[in-house]
Amino acid sequence: MAATQLLVGTRKGAWIYRSDDARRTWSVQGPIFLGHIVNHLVLDPRDGKTLLMAASTGHLGPTIFRSIDGGATWTEAERPPAFPKVEEGQGPARSVNHSFWLEPGHASEPGVWWAGTSPPGLFRSADGGATWDGVAGFNNHPMYWKWCPEDGGTPDGALLNQIQIDPRDPRHMYIATSTAGVFESHDQGAGWAPLNQGVEASFMPDPYPEYGQDAHYIALAPTMPDRLWQQNHCGVYRLDRPAERWDRIGEAMPKEIGDIGFTIVPHPRAADTAWVFPMDGTEVWPRTSPGGKPAVYRTRDAGASWERQDRGFPVEQAWFTVKRQAFCADRDTSVGLYLGTTGGELWMSDDEGEAWRPIAAHLPEIYSVSAAPLP
């Protein structure tokens, strides 16, 4: 086993939890930037020390902070992600409301970071997060306003909510959006094509359009990067490239639970294993644990079957859910799983989901949790 740190972003600031080698006891650092909305807090795995935080306040607007001393001190980006001004008559104006997702660049590109924003925008930094430039291949694409309509999006605004980079090729990328589904690029963002065959968009006139899906979360299988997992607004899917048609593996979930949720977590080594945290997506979308009985579901056969894992969670009257970035895994021999809830609780399992226990409670609504080894 190895000591782990959990980087927690919330509606009211950030916290860092650090474990002992057995992951039994945890110390806490925080609050950091109390009162800021922190959508994402990520460690750079290429150097093991650089932290980037996507934060915003009602008064100062969205920005990116950087720390190289474990979160003791922070430096604000000189030029955060921002759309350029639009001259009158040149089309709708866009203004970044918040940066939602931060992705370290390919291992061969130290200092490169990517960011996804609301409204949907793709940005790149080549200097460790100090300055950011828009990626014209997506932000200025001729189809942009059809992919990202002004009136589209989630209750918190339309999102470019994930960026995934093929570990074998820095030019090969995927992004997920809340208004147009998944896209693929083979030239590091210069061009993009929808990748949504077989994915339902039940709220559209055509329930299987080329684009228009709400991709809540995508992830590459770490040991099989041709395998993509997706938790979508309309179900759980898997795609094995070079195929282009997604399979709805969530149909194997219990019918009374369904396959609606915000996120999906792949196993760091077993390519057929992944976890989801289902929520109630019926009628008015309560976005709570189904029946108030929270549980994780695990597949170990690439989605052919699922097993419920709820030992340790409340058995009733627990009406929280887990947002897109708030469920993650470490890479320990016995994989640790960690999730943060909308009720401000931080939970963990050190045996791949067999049993769960709380680490922290009474935090603000948790937006993101990422796990990284302690140096």
MIVOKOL-483778 format. One record per residue (C-alpha): residue number from 1; residue in one letter; x, y, z. Coordinates in steps of 0.1 Angstrom, whole numbers, m for minus. Layout:
REC, NUM, a, X, Y, Z
...
END
This chain:
REC, 1, m, 0, 0, 0
REC, 2, a, 10, 36, m5
REC, 3, a, m1, 69, 11
REC, 4, t, m27, 87, m9
REC, 5, q, m38, 123, m12
REC, 6, l, m73, 133, m21
REC, 7, l, m78, 167, m38
REC, 8, v, m113, 179, m30
REC, 9, g, m131, 208, m48
REC, 10, t, m163, 221, m34
REC, 11, r, m189, 248, m38
REC, 12, k, m171, 268, m11
REC, 13, g, m134, 261, m14
REC, 14, a, m109, 232, m16
REC, 15, w, m95, 207, 9
REC, 16, i, m66, 182, 7
REC, 17, y, m67, 149, 26
REC, 18, r, m36, 129, 31
REC, 19, s, m35, 93, 44
REC, 20, d, m10, 71, 62
REC, 21, d, 5, 42, 42
REC, 22, a, m24, 19, 52
REC, 23, r, m50, 45, 41
REC, 24, r, m66, 42, 76
REC, 25, t, m61, 76, 90
REC, 26, w, m63, 110, 72
REC, 27, s, m50, 145, 80
REC, 28, v, m66, 175, 64
REC, 29, q, m54, 207, 49
REC, 30, g, m79, 235, 43
REC, 31, p, m101, 252, 36
REC, 32, i, m81, 266, 7
REC, 33, f, m97, 297, m10
REC, 34, l, m128, 295, 13
REC, 35, g, m158, 308, m5
REC, 36, h, m145, 301, m40
REC, 37, i, m163, 277, m62
REC, 38, v, m137, 250, m70
REC, 39, n, m148, 228, m99
REC, 40, h, m115, 208, m103
REC, 41, l, m83, 203, m84
REC, 42, v, m57, 181, m101
REC, 43, l, m21, 170, m95
REC, 44, d, 3, 168, m125
REC, 45, p, 14, 131, m126
REC, 46, r, 44, 141, m148
REC, 47, d, 62, 159, m120
REC, 48, g, 42, 148, m89
REC, 49, k, 41, 182, m74
REC, 50, t, 23, 208, m95
REC, 51, l, m14, 214, m85
REC, 52, l, m38, 232, m108
REC, 53, m, m72, 245, m95
REC, 54, a, m102, 257, m115
REC, 55, a, m119, 283, m93
REC, 56, s, m143, 312, m95
REC, 57, t, m161, 337, m73
REC, 58, g, m191, 358, m78
REC, 59, h, m170, 389, m75
REC, 60, l, m137, 381, m93
REC, 61, g, m148, 357, m120
REC, 62, p, m132, 324, m132
REC, 63, t, m95, 318, m130
REC, 64, i, m68, 291, m126
REC, 65, f, m45, 288, m96
REC, 66, r, m12, 269, m95
REC, 67, s, 8, 255, m66
REC, 68, i, 41, 237, m65
REC, 69, d, 44, 233, m27
REC, 70, g, 15, 210, m19
REC, 71, g, m11, 238, m18
REC, 72, a, 7, 260, 8
REC, 73, t, 10, 289, m17
REC, 74, w, m8, 296, m50
REC, 75, t, m2, 318, m80
REC, 76, e, m30, 330, m102
REC, 77, a, m28, 325, m140
REC, 78, e, m17, 356, m158
REC, 79, r, m42, 349, m186
REC, 80, p, m69, 324, m176
REC, 81, p, m91, 307, m203
REC, 82, a, m112, 334, m220
REC, 83, f, m130, 337, m253
REC, 84, p, m119, 366, m275
REC, 85, k, m142, 397, m278
REC, 86, v, m166, 395, m307
REC, 87, e, m172, 426, m328
REC, 88, e, m208, 437, m333
REC, 89, g, m225, 418, m360
REC, 90, q, m198, 390, m360
REC, 91, g, m219, 365, m341
REC, 92, p, m229, 357, m305
REC, 93, a, m206, 368, m277
REC, 94, r, m191, 341, m254
REC, 95, s, m178, 347, m219
REC, 96, v, m162, 319, m198
REC, 97, n, m184, 314, m167
REC, 98, h, m161, 288, m152
REC, 99, s, m134, 263, m161
REC, 100, f, m149, 229, m154
REC, 101, w, m122, 203, m162
REC, 102, l, m84, 204, m161
REC, 103, e, m63, 178, m179
REC, 104, p, m25, 174, m178
REC, 105, g, m11, 170, m213
REC, 106, h, 6, 140, m227
REC, 107, a, 36, 125, m209
REC, 108, s, 58, 137, m238
REC, 109, e, 47, 173, m233
REC, 110, p, 57, 186, m199
REC, 111, g, 41, 220, m191
REC, 112, v, 11, 214, m214
REC, 113, w, m24, 215, m198
REC, 114, w, m59, 214, m213
REC, 115, a, m91, 230, m199
REC, 116, g, m127, 226, m207
REC, 117, t, m151, 254, m198
REC, 118, s, m187, 265, m196
REC, 119, p, m200, 276, m220
REC, 120, p, m182, 248, m240
REC, 121, g, m147, 258, m249
REC, 122, l, m114, 240, m252
REC, 123, f, m82, 258, m240
REC, 124, r, m45, 249, m239
REC, 125, s, m16, 261, m218
REC, 126, a, 20, 254, m228
REC, 127, d, 35, 270, m198
REC, 128, g, 22, 250, m169
REC, 129, g, m11, 269, m166
REC, 130, a, 2, 305, m165
REC, 131, t, m14, 315, m198
REC, 132, w, m41, 299, m218
REC, 133, d, m52, 301, m255
REC, 134, g, m84, 290, m271
REC, 135, v, m82, 259, m294
REC, 136, a, m96, 273, m326
REC, 137, g, m103, 238, m341
REC, 138, f, m132, 234, m316
REC, 139, n, m140, 269, m304
REC, 140, n, m142, 284, m339
REC, 141, h, m154, 253, m357
REC, 142, p, m180, 261, m384
REC, 143, m, m204, 237, m366
REC, 144, y, m197, 252, m331
REC, 145, w, m231, 269, m327
REC, 146, k, m250, 238, m338
REC, 147, w, m229, 216, m314
REC, 148, c, m232, 242, m286
REC, 149, p, m264, 262, m290
REC, 150, e, m268, 292, m269
REC, 151, d, m299, 278, m252
REC, 152, g, m284, 243, m246
REC, 153, g, m269, 229, m215
REC, 154, t, m274, 216, m180
REC, 155, p, m289, 236, m150
REC, 156, d, m254, 249, m142
REC, 157, g, m247, 258, m179
REC, 158, a, m235, 240, m209
REC, 159, l, m201, 222, m205
REC, 160, l, m171, 209, m222
REC, 161, n, m167, 185, m193
REC, 162, q, m140, 160, m201
REC, 163, i, m107, 158, m221
REC, 164, q, m90, 125, m227
REC, 165, i, m56, 120, m244
REC, 166, d, m45, 88, m259
REC, 167, p, m14, 78, m239
REC, 168, r, 1, 64, m271
REC, 169, d, m3, 95, m292
REC, 170, p, m6, 131, m280
REC, 171, r, m24, 140, m312
REC, 172, h, m53, 116, m305
REC, 173, m, m79, 131, m282
REC, 174, y, m115, 128, m271
REC, 175, i, m137, 154, m255
REC, 176, a, m172, 151, m239
REC, 177, t, m198, 179, m240
REC, 178, s, m232, 183, m224
REC, 179, t, m248, 196, m257
REC, 180, a, m233, 175, m285
REC, 181, g, m219, 143, m269
REC, 182, v, m184, 130, m276
REC, 183, f, m159, 142, m302
REC, 184, e, m126, 128, m315
REC, 185, s, m95, 145, m329
REC, 186, h, m65, 130, m346
REC, 187, d, m46, 162, m350
REC, 188, q, m44, 175, m314
REC, 189, g, m75, 196, m316
REC, 190, a, m72, 211, m351
REC, 191, g, m102, 191, m363
REC, 192, w, m131, 173, m345
REC, 193, a, m157, 148, m355
REC, 194, p, m188, 136, m335
REC, 195, l, m185, 101, m321
REC, 196, n, m220, 93, m309
REC, 197, q, m233, 63, m329
REC, 198, g, m257, 42, m309
REC, 199, v, m259, 67, m280
REC, 200, e, m295, 77, m271
REC, 201, a, m307, 113, m268
REC, 202, s, m342, 106, m257
REC, 203, f, m350, 143, m253
REC, 204, m, m343, 150, m290
REC, 205, p, m367, 147, m319
REC, 206, d, m344, 121, m334
REC, 207, p, m334, 99, m304
REC, 208, y, m301, 88, m321
REC, 209, p, m287, 119, m337
REC, 210, e, m252, 125, m350
REC, 211, y, m247, 150, m322
REC, 212, g, m269, 165, m294
REC, 213, q, m262, 138, m267
REC, 214, d, m254, 148, m231
REC, 215, a, m222, 129, m223
REC, 216, h, m219, 132, m185
REC, 217, y, m185, 115, m183
REC, 218, i, m160, 96, m205
REC, 219, a, m129, 77, m194
REC, 220, l, m102, 56, m212
REC, 221, a, m94, 22, m198
REC, 222, p, m58, 28, m185
REC, 223, t, m44, m5, m198
REC, 224, m, m66, m6, m229
REC, 225, p, m68, 29, m243
REC, 226, d, m89, 17, m273
REC, 227, r, m117, 11, m247
REC, 228, l, m139, 41, m238
REC, 229, w, m164, 41, m210
REC, 230, q, m192, 66, m210
REC, 231, q, m218, 76, m184
REC, 232, n, m244, 95, m204
REC, 233, h, m276, 113, m196
REC, 234, c, m294, 84, m211
REC, 235, g, m274, 54, m199
REC, 236, v, m240, 37, m195
REC, 237, y, m220, 29, m227
REC, 238, r, m188, 12, m238
REC, 239, l, m169, 17, m271
REC, 240, d, m140, m5, m283
REC, 241, r, m121, 13, m311
REC, 242, p, m118, 12, m340
REC, 243, a, m155, 5, m338
REC, 244, e, m176, 37, m339
REC, 245, r, m209, 24, m324
REC, 246, w, m213, 25, m286
REC, 247, d, m229, m4, m268
REC, 248, r, m254, 4, m241
REC, 249, i, m240, m18, m213
REC, 250, g, m262, m2, m187
REC, 251, e, m291, m22, m200
REC, 252, a, m277, m50, m178
REC, 253, m, m283, m30, m147
REC, 254, p, m312, m39, m125
REC, 255, k, m344, m23, m140
REC, 256, e, m354, m8, m106
REC, 257, i, m321, 11, m104
REC, 258, g, m316, 20, m140
REC, 259, d, m284, 33, m156
REC, 260, i, m286, 70, m151
REC, 261, g, m257, 87, m133
REC, 262, f, m230, 113, m136
REC, 263, t, m198, 94, m137
REC, 264, i, m179, 61, m144
REC, 265, v, m146, 50, m130
REC, 266, p, m124, 24, m148
REC, 267, h, m101, 0, m129
REC, 268, p, m65, 11, m132
REC, 269, r, m54, m23, m144
REC, 270, a, m84, m46, m152
REC, 271, a, m98, m34, m185
REC, 272, d, m131, m52, m180
REC, 273, t, m138, m36, m146
REC, 274, a, m155, m3, m139
REC, 275, w, m178, 13, m113
REC, 276, v, m208, 36, m116
REC, 277, f, m229, 55, m90
REC, 278, p, m265, 54, m102
REC, 279, m, m290, 81, m94
REC, 280, d, m327, 87, m98
REC, 281, g, m333, 100, m133
REC, 282, t, m370, 94, m135
REC, 283, e, m396, 121, m144
REC, 284, v, m383, 153, m128
REC, 285, w, m348, 140, m124
REC, 286, p, m344, 142, m85
REC, 287, r, m307, 134, m89
REC, 288, t, m306, 114, m57
REC, 289, s, m296, 79, m48
REC, 290, p, m325, 56, m60
REC, 291, g, m349, 52, m31
REC, 292, g, m325, 71, m8
REC, 293, k, m303, 39, m7
REC, 294, p, m269, 48, m21
REC, 295, a, m248, 21, m38
REC, 296, v, m220, 17, m62
REC, 297, y, m224, m9, m90
REC, 298, r, m194, m28, m104
REC, 299, t, m189, m47, m137
REC, 300, r, m160, m71, m141
REC, 301, d, m170, m84, m175
REC, 302, a, m170, m51, m196
REC, 303, g, m207, m44, m188
REC, 304, a, m223, m78, m194
REC, 305, s, m233, m79, m157
REC, 306, w, m233, m56, m127
REC, 307, e, m231, m62, m89
REC, 308, r, m243, m39, m61
REC, 309, q, m218, m27, m36
REC, 310, d, m234, m9, m7
REC, 311, r, m218, m23, 25
REC, 312, g, m211, 7, 48
REC, 313, f, m234, 32, 31
REC, 314, p, m266, 42, 49
REC, 315, v, m294, 17, 43
REC, 316, e, m321, 43, 39
REC, 317, q, m329, 80, 39
REC, 318, a, m296, 91, 22
REC, 319, w, m306, 114, m6
REC, 320, f, m273, 124, m21
REC, 321, t, m257, 119, m54
REC, 322, v, m221, 120, m68
REC, 323, k, m212, 146, m95
REC, 324, r, m191, 141, m126
REC, 325, q, m156, 147, m112
REC, 326, a, m164, 134, m76
REC, 327, f, m157, 97, m80
REC, 328, c, m122, 83, m86
REC, 329, a, m97, 55, m80
REC, 330, d, m62, 52, m68
REC, 331, r, m37, 28, m84
REC, 332, d, m28, 8, m53
REC, 333, t, m26, m30, m53
REC, 334, s, m60, m32, m36
REC, 335, v, m76, m4, m55
REC, 336, g, m89, 24, m34
REC, 337, l, m122, 41, m44
REC, 338, y, m132, 76, m33
REC, 339, l, m164, 96, m38
REC, 340, g, m177, 130, m26
REC, 341, t, m214, 136, m23
REC, 342, t, m237, 165, m28
REC, 343, g, m243, 164, 10
REC, 344, g, m206, 172, 17
REC, 345, e, m195, 137, 27
REC, 346, l, m163, 120, 16
REC, 347, w, m164, 82, 14
REC, 348, m, m137, 56, 6
REC, 349, s, m133, 19, 0
REC, 350, d, m99, 2, 3
REC, 351, d, m110, m31, m12
REC, 352, e, m124, m22, m46
REC, 353, g, m158, m13, m34
REC, 354, e, m166, m43, m11
REC, 355, a, m170, m20, 19
REC, 356, w, m173, 17, 23
REC, 357, r, m165, 41, 52
REC, 358, p, m167, 79, 57
REC, 359, i, m135, 100, 57
REC, 360, a, m152, 134, 63
REC, 361, a, m186, 150, 67
REC, 362, h, m201, 185, 68
REC, 363, l, m181, 198, 39
REC, 364, p, m198, 220, 13
REC, 365, e, m213, 203, m17
REC, 366, i, m185, 184, m33
REC, 367, y, m178, 190, m69
REC, 368, s, m146, 170, m75
REC, 369, v, m124, 144, m59
REC, 370, s, m91, 132, m75
REC, 371, a, m66, 108, m60
REC, 372, a, m29, 109, m63
REC, 373, p, 1, 92, m45
REC, 374, l, 18, 112, m19
REC, 375, p, 54, 120, m28
END
